[in-house]
Amino acid sequence: MEIIQSVLNGLLLGGLYAVIGIGMSLIFGVMGLTNLAHGDLIIVGAFVCMTLTAQLVGSVWAAIVITVVIMAAIGFFIQGFLINRVLDKGAEPALLTTFGVSICLSNTLLLFFGADARSISSSFATANAFSTNLFSVSSVYLLDFFIAICVIAVLHCILQYTYFGRSVRAASDNIHAAELMGVDTKKVFSYAMALAMVSAAIAGLLVGMTFIFYPSTGTQYLIIAFGVVVIGGMGSLLGTLLGGIILGLAQLLGAYFWGSGYQLLAGYLVLLLILTVKPEGLLSIASRK
Amino acid sequence: MFRVITTRFLSDQLFKLNACLFVPIIAALCILPFGVNENIVMIMVQIFLYMALGQMWNLLGGYAGLVSLGQQMFIGLGGYALAVITEIYHLPMIVGLLVGGIVSVIFALVISQPIFKMRGVYFSIGTWIAAEALAVYFSNWTYVRSGQGFNITVSYDLTTTDMYYIAAIVGLGAIGLVHTLLRSKLGLALMAMRDNESAAETIGIEIYNTKLKCFLISAFVTGITGGALYLSIAYVQPYAAFGIDWTVAMVFIVIIGGIGTVEGPILGAVFYVLLKQYLYDYPGISMIILGIIAIIIILLASRGIMGAVHDYWGFEIFSTRRWVNKSR
């Protein structure tokens, strides 16, 4: 009956994967950019949060708030000073710019923190929320899933019910029409990137509590983020949750059937399969347009 | 108008100059290992091999419009083919290198079917994921000793001079190949596609085939170069062989030197290897510097150093321009 445990863990892990992918999905939906630095920015979030929790002992919430603010500022800066300038030149320069940012970030982390494995210590990292004879639920996985639902719900509300959300949706539907209606699209892009980095900070915090991380693990999370976004459909928030769950299930069932060495491979294969069969994703905005 | 004429004049002149220039340069490169000390020869080996990698990435990214982030899969396959052929079957090194190229082409052909359905960014990430999947697969595959890897013992017998000639053949061969390709019908098709894909398709260019040819050629040469690189490294291990660092190097070399030019990757490779060598004790810092330079170049001069030189002086060494017959 270990399979029940695998399925359950896969589902809960899917929530974490959804948070990892949601920022990338937002950025792709808004400006058609694939942010290759997304994984590294998540790890930057994890490192910032780790440093702050070590410094500000006792006030974890203050550390989290400061991390979120720092990450939002980094996102605003990257978008405003780098990506906005190359967006008009086509897709490739913007893609390669984010690639350069990604390499700079991971090597800067390596320089400051060394190559050692790190983690954000928390009281419930190893505890179980509840357990029965058949399965047990790890509390940190449950927290990941719960926060994932919250992040998706909040993001949905921001996009649907605020002026900023409306301008983001307008810019992603038709950038010229949005500009004619008086939307400063470059500014909207900068705020959208800041919002995506808030989600990356939360993802970094969760990743840091759930797993160990190194300066070089950004790549791994970029691929997870991309997988989630591709499976679910670029730009669709609900699709992100679905994509996360499918990827999480694929990995843990792959590990269950073939052994833990093949956990990542199973995820990659499902991803390549969906890229081949249905490249626009399961719940894509593009297919609805 | 003036620019066009000067460009043309320079280009005609250079065409005649080329022959007088290249013979001494190649002769100098041939006798170089006897004239300088071993460290410089080893740096030249690196330059030649990275030049070949840069040329192949440029053929895809700069000419065919295929921004591949998964070129490391061919390096890994080349390295592993060399290791398996020489360590398990005890065949000569040259067989290992060639098998590396052939295996890469076959693998490229197999994955081209699904991967060419992906466009733009999807292609970039699709190739990257294929390479990551290979890394995981090789680290679990007992035939290639899982994560343990191979020591490539044939390379212990190679002298620096041997290594230099292998690298020189690969590097100069790659330049020659790309230059010939671009001046062939394929090159003309590539440039037409780059300028306007639908117009090119209308006049009868088979876009899929042209792109596939570029992908296969670059897989072959990158595979052989991968084998040659692992001759100089002498130890192959899955996560290093299939690591994204290889493609990072190629992208930086091409962007800094000049994307879409033949000279760009040469210049970029010299710059990359020298900077890495200079900051050898601080590997992180050299990557940060390269990243910052690459971003600045994308922001300010999107065609790199050689692109800027072309635009200002119309100066080209490996001209891929064609001129209509003057008598017409």
Interface residues (C-beta under 8 A of the other chain):
Chain A: T34 L82 R85 V86 K89 A91 E92 P93 L95 L96 T97 F99 G100 V101 I103 C104 N107 T108 L110 L111 T219 I223 F226 G227 V230 G259 G261 Y262 L264 L265 Y268 L269 L271 L272 L275 T276 P279
Chain B: G61 V67 L69 P114 K117 M118 R119 G120 V121 Y122 S124 I125 G126 W128 I129 A130 E132 A133 V136 Y137 S139 N140 I244 V248 V251 I255 G284 I285 M287 I288 L290 G291 I292 A294 I295 I298 L299 S302
